[in-house]
C-alpha cells in the first residue's frame, strides 16, 4: 500500500466516523428534547418551547393544494426530475436531474379537541409524511389525484419522475416548537402602519397624483405631501382601532434559539422516540467500530 493510498483510506474512514458521531449527537439531542418536554394542552399551554399532540386541519377558506398531485394537504414537498442517459466507456448510466422543487410554507391549524392553534411549518423538520412517486412524459404532470390512482408504474419511455411528500388534513400530528400568543396590534404600531400605507401609495404613482396633486401640475409639492401625510395618519388610526378588536391567536413556529429543534411529525410520539433512539444507537455503534478500525489501521499500516 502506497503512502497516498494509506492517507486516502484513513481520511475517508475518519470522515465517516465523524459523520456517524454527528448523527448520534443530533438524534440523541432530539430524543432528549422529546422525552424532557412535557406534552401540553393547547388551552393551558405556556408561552415558550412546548410539545403538542393533535390533528392537523386546514384554515377555513384557505385550502392548500400540492402543486404536482393537486391533493388537498396541510404541507407538501414537491420535486420534478428529468432523466438523463450518460454513456461512459461503452456503458449507459441513468441520472435524474432536479428541474423543479418546492416546499410548502403555508400555515395550517392544529386542534387537540378542545381548542386550536396555527402552525407555521417554515424550517420545520418533517417526519412521517406520505410519499408519492410517479412518472410521465411531460415536464409538468398532467395526471392528478395520484392517491386514488393505480397508474404510477415506471416505464422506460417516461423521461420525468415526479415526487411529492404530503401531510394530509385529519392526520394525527406531534409538534415540538415555539408556542406564542400574538395579535396584529402587537406586531405593528400606528407609525409602522402609516409608513407602510405611504409606501403602498408610492408604488402607484398615477393613483398618488390623482389623489393628492391638487394643482394638477403633475407632481406632488411640499404642501400636497403634507396633506397626504395627514390623511395617511388619519387612515392609520382607523386601521389600528379596527385591529384592536381582532382576536389574539396562538401559533407554533421555529424557535429563535437554534439549539431547540422544530419538529412536525405524523409519527406518534412513541414511534418518534423509538426512531431517534434507534438511529442514535446505530450511529454510535458505527462510530465506535470505525474508531477501533482507525486505531488498528494506523497501528498496522502507519
C-alpha positions as CSV (number, residue, x, y, z in Angstrom):
1,X,0.0,0.0,0.0
2,X,1.4,3.4,-1.0
3,X,1.5,6.3,1.4
4,X,-1.1,8.1,-0.7
5,X,-3.5,5.2,-0.5
6,X,-2.9,4.9,3.2
7,X,-3.7,8.6,3.7
8,X,-6.8,8.4,1.5
9,X,-8.3,5.4,3.3
10,X,-7.5,6.8,6.7
11,X,-9.1,10.2,5.9
12,X,-12.1,8.6,4.4
13,X,-12.8,6.4,7.4
14,X,-12.2,9.3,9.8
15,X,-14.7,11.4,7.8
16,X,-17.4,8.6,8.0
17,X,-16.7,8.2,11.7
18,X,-17.2,11.9,12.3
19,X,-20.4,11.9,10.3
20,X,-21.6,8.9,12.4
21,X,-20.8,10.8,15.6
22,X,-22.6,13.9,14.4
23,X,-25.7,11.7,13.5
24,X,-25.6,10.2,17.0
25,X,-25.3,13.6,18.6
26,X,-28.2,15.1,16.5
27,X,-30.6,12.2,17.0
28,X,-29.8,11.8,20.8
29,X,-30.3,15.5,21.3
30,X,-33.8,15.3,19.6
31,X,-34.6,12.3,21.7
32,X,-33.8,14.1,24.9
33,X,-35.9,17.1,23.9
34,X,-38.9,14.9,23.2
35,X,-38.5,13.0,26.4
36,X,-37.8,16.0,28.6
37,X,-40.6,18.3,27.2
38,X,-44.0,17.6,28.8
39,X,-47.0,17.3,26.5
40,X,-49.2,20.4,26.9
41,X,-52.9,21.1,26.2
42,X,-53.4,24.0,23.9
43,X,-55.8,25.6,26.3
44,X,-53.3,25.7,29.1
45,X,-50.0,25.8,27.1
46,X,-47.4,28.2,28.4
47,X,-45.5,30.7,26.2
48,X,-42.3,29.1,25.1
49,X,-41.0,25.7,24.0
50,X,-43.8,23.2,24.0
51,X,-44.9,19.8,22.9
52,X,-48.4,19.4,21.4
53,X,-50.3,16.5,20.0
54,X,-53.5,16.8,17.9
55,X,-55.0,16.7,14.5
56,X,-54.0,18.9,11.6
57,X,-56.8,20.8,9.9
58,X,-56.9,23.4,7.1
59,X,-57.7,27.0,7.8
60,X,-61.2,27.9,6.8
61,X,-61.4,29.3,3.2
62,X,-57.7,28.8,2.8
63,X,-57.2,25.3,1.2
64,X,-53.7,24.1,0.3
65,X,-53.1,22.1,-2.8
66,X,-50.0,20.2,-3.6
67,X,-48.6,21.6,-6.9
68,X,-48.0,18.2,-8.6
69,X,-50.7,15.8,-7.4
70,X,-53.3,18.5,-6.8
71,X,-54.2,16.9,-3.4
72,X,-55.6,19.0,-0.6
73,X,-53.0,18.9,2.1
74,X,-51.5,20.6,5.1
75,X,-47.9,20.5,3.9
76,X,-46.1,19.3,0.8
77,X,-42.6,18.9,-0.6
78,X,-42.5,18.5,-4.4
79,X,-39.8,17.6,-6.9
80,X,-39.6,17.0,-10.6
81,X,-36.6,15.2,-12.1
82,X,-35.6,14.7,-15.7
83,X,-34.0,11.5,-16.9
84,X,-30.5,11.8,-18.5
85,X,-28.7,8.8,-20.0
86,X,-24.9,9.1,-19.9
87,X,-22.6,6.8,-21.9
88,X,-19.3,6.1,-20.2
89,X,-16.8,3.6,-21.6
90,X,-19.5,1.9,-23.6
91,X,-21.9,1.6,-20.7
92,X,-25.0,3.6,-20.2
93,X,-25.9,5.1,-16.8
94,X,-29.2,6.9,-15.9
95,X,-29.1,10.2,-14.0
96,X,-32.1,12.1,-12.6
97,X,-31.6,15.8,-12.6
98,X,-33.8,18.0,-10.5
99,X,-35.6,20.7,-12.6
100,X,-38.2,21.8,-10.1
101,X,-38.6,21.7,-6.3
102,X,-40.9,23.4,-3.9
103,X,-41.6,23.2,-0.1
104,X,-44.8,24.5,1.4
105,X,-44.6,27.3,4.0
106,X,-48.4,27.7,4.3
107,X,-49.8,28.0,7.8
108,X,-52.3,25.3,8.9
109,X,-54.2,24.6,12.1
110,X,-53.6,22.0,14.9
111,X,-56.5,21.0,17.2
112,X,-56.4,18.9,20.3
113,X,-60.2,18.6,20.6
114,X,-60.8,21.5,22.9
115,X,-59.1,24.3,21.1
116,X,-56.8,25.0,18.2
117,X,-53.7,27.0,17.2
118,X,-51.9,27.9,14.0
119,X,-48.7,26.1,12.9
120,X,-46.1,27.7,10.6
121,X,-44.1,24.9,9.1
122,X,-41.4,27.1,7.7
123,X,-38.0,25.5,8.5
124,X,-39.5,22.5,10.4
125,X,-38.1,19.0,10.4
126,X,-41.0,17.0,8.9
127,X,-41.3,13.3,9.8
128,X,-43.6,10.5,8.7
129,X,-45.2,12.2,5.7
130,X,-46.9,10.2,2.9
131,X,-44.7,9.9,-0.1
132,X,-45.8,9.6,-3.7
133,X,-43.6,8.8,-6.8
134,X,-44.9,8.6,-10.3
135,X,-43.6,9.0,-13.9
136,X,-44.6,10.7,-17.1
137,X,-43.6,12.1,-20.5
138,X,-44.3,15.8,-19.9
139,X,-42.2,18.3,-17.8
140,X,-45.3,19.1,-15.7
141,X,-47.5,16.2,-14.7
142,X,-50.9,16.0,-16.4
143,X,-52.2,13.3,-14.1
144,X,-53.5,14.4,-10.7
145,X,-55.2,12.8,-7.6
146,X,-52.5,10.1,-7.6
147,X,-53.6,8.7,-4.2
148,X,-56.7,7.4,-5.9
149,X,-54.9,6.1,-9.0
150,X,-53.0,2.9,-9.6
151,X,-51.3,4.2,-12.8
152,X,-48.0,5.1,-11.3
153,X,-45.8,2.4,-12.8
154,X,-42.4,3.3,-14.3
155,X,-41.9,2.8,-18.0
156,X,-38.6,3.2,-19.9
157,X,-40.4,5.7,-22.1
158,X,-41.1,8.0,-19.2
159,X,-38.5,10.8,-19.1
160,X,-39.8,12.6,-16.0
161,X,-40.1,11.5,-12.4
162,X,-42.5,13.3,-10.0
163,X,-42.1,13.0,-6.2
164,X,-44.3,14.5,-3.6
165,X,-44.4,14.2,0.2
166,X,-47.6,15.2,1.9
167,X,-49.2,15.7,5.3
168,X,-52.9,15.3,4.8
169,X,-55.8,17.0,6.6
170,X,-57.1,15.0,9.6
171,X,-53.8,13.3,10.3
172,X,-52.7,13.0,13.9
173,X,-49.6,15.2,14.4
174,X,-46.9,15.7,17.0
175,X,-45.5,19.2,17.1
176,X,-42.4,20.4,19.1
177,X,-41.7,24.1,18.7
178,X,-42.1,27.7,20.0
179,X,-45.6,28.5,21.2
180,X,-46.6,32.1,21.4
181,X,-49.8,34.3,21.5
182,X,-49.8,37.4,19.3
183,X,-52.2,39.9,17.8
184,X,-52.0,42.1,14.8
185,X,-51.9,45.2,17.1
186,X,-48.8,43.9,19.0
187,X,-46.9,43.5,15.7
188,X,-47.4,47.0,14.2
189,X,-47.5,50.4,15.7
190,X,-49.5,53.3,14.2
191,X,-46.3,54.8,12.8
192,X,-45.4,51.5,11.1
193,X,-48.9,51.2,9.7
194,X,-48.7,54.8,8.3
195,X,-45.2,54.2,6.8
196,X,-46.5,51.0,5.1
197,X,-49.5,52.9,3.8
198,X,-47.4,55.7,2.3
199,X,-45.0,53.1,0.7
200,X,-48.0,51.4,-0.9
201,X,-49.2,54.8,-2.3
202,X,-45.7,55.5,-3.7
203,X,-45.8,52.2,-5.6
204,X,-48.7,53.5,-7.7
205,X,-47.6,57.0,-8.8
206,X,-50.6,57.5,-11.1
207,X,-53.0,56.9,-8.2
208,X,-50.8,59.1,-5.9
209,X,-51.0,62.0,-8.4
210,X,-54.7,61.6,-9.0
211,X,-55.5,61.7,-5.3
212,X,-53.1,64.3,-3.9
213,X,-52.0,66.5,-6.9
214,X,-54.4,69.4,-6.0
215,X,-53.0,71.9,-8.5
216,X,-52.7,69.3,-11.3
217,X,-49.1,70.2,-12.2
218,X,-48.0,66.6,-12.5
219,X,-46.0,66.4,-9.3
220,X,-46.5,66.3,-5.5
221,X,-45.2,69.5,-3.9
222,X,-44.4,70.0,-0.2
223,X,-47.9,71.3,0.8
224,X,-49.6,68.4,-1.1
225,X,-47.2,65.9,0.5
226,X,-48.0,67.2,4.0
227,X,-51.7,66.8,3.2
228,X,-51.0,63.2,2.1
229,X,-49.2,62.5,5.4
230,X,-52.1,63.9,7.4
231,X,-54.6,61.6,5.5
232,X,-52.2,58.6,6.0
233,X,-52.1,59.4,9.7
234,X,-55.9,59.5,10.0
235,X,-56.3,56.3,8.0
236,X,-53.6,54.6,10.1
237,X,-55.5,55.5,13.3
238,X,-58.7,53.9,11.8
239,X,-56.8,50.7,10.8
240,X,-55.2,50.5,14.2
241,X,-58.5,50.9,16.0
242,X,-60.1,48.2,13.8
243,X,-57.2,45.8,14.6
244,X,-57.8,46.4,18.3
245,X,-61.0,44.3,18.2
246,X,-59.4,41.5,16.2
247,X,-58.8,38.4,18.4
248,X,-55.4,37.2,19.5
249,X,-54.2,34.0,18.0
250,X,-51.8,31.2,19.1
251,X,-49.1,29.9,16.8
252,X,-46.3,27.4,16.9
253,X,-43.2,28.4,15.0
254,X,-39.5,27.6,14.7
255,X,-37.7,28.6,18.0
256,X,-35.3,31.6,17.6
257,X,-32.7,29.6,19.7
258,X,-31.2,27.3,17.1
259,X,-30.4,24.7,19.8
260,X,-34.0,23.8,20.0
261,X,-35.4,21.6,17.2
262,X,-38.7,22.4,15.4
263,X,-40.4,19.1,14.6
264,X,-43.7,18.3,12.9
265,X,-44.3,14.6,12.8
266,X,-47.1,12.3,11.5
267,X,-45.5,9.6,13.6
268,X,-46.8,9.2,17.2
269,X,-44.6,10.4,20.0
270,X,-43.7,6.9,20.9
271,X,-42.7,6.0,17.4
272,X,-40.7,9.2,17.0
273,X,-38.8,8.4,20.2
274,X,-38.1,4.9,19.0
275,X,-36.9,6.2,15.7
276,X,-34.5,8.7,17.2
277,X,-33.2,6.2,19.8
278,X,-32.6,3.5,17.2
279,X,-30.8,5.9,14.8
280,X,-28.7,7.3,17.6
281,X,-27.6,3.9,18.9
282,X,-26.8,2.7,15.3
283,X,-24.8,5.8,14.6
284,X,-22.9,5.4,17.8
285,X,-22.1,1.8,17.1
286,X,-20.8,2.7,13.6
287,X,-18.7,5.4,15.1
288,X,-17.2,3.1,17.7
289,X,-16.5,0.4,15.1
290,X,-14.8,2.8,12.8
291,X,-12.8,4.4,15.6
292,X,-11.5,0.9,16.5
293,X,-10.7,0.3,12.8
294,X,-8.8,3.6,12.6
295,X,-6.7,2.7,15.6
296,X,-5.9,-0.8,14.2
297,X,-5.3,0.6,10.7
298,X,-3.0,3.3,11.9
299,X,-1.1,0.9,14.1
300,X,-0.8,-1.8,11.4
301,X,0.0,0.4,8.3
302,X,1.2,3.6,9.8
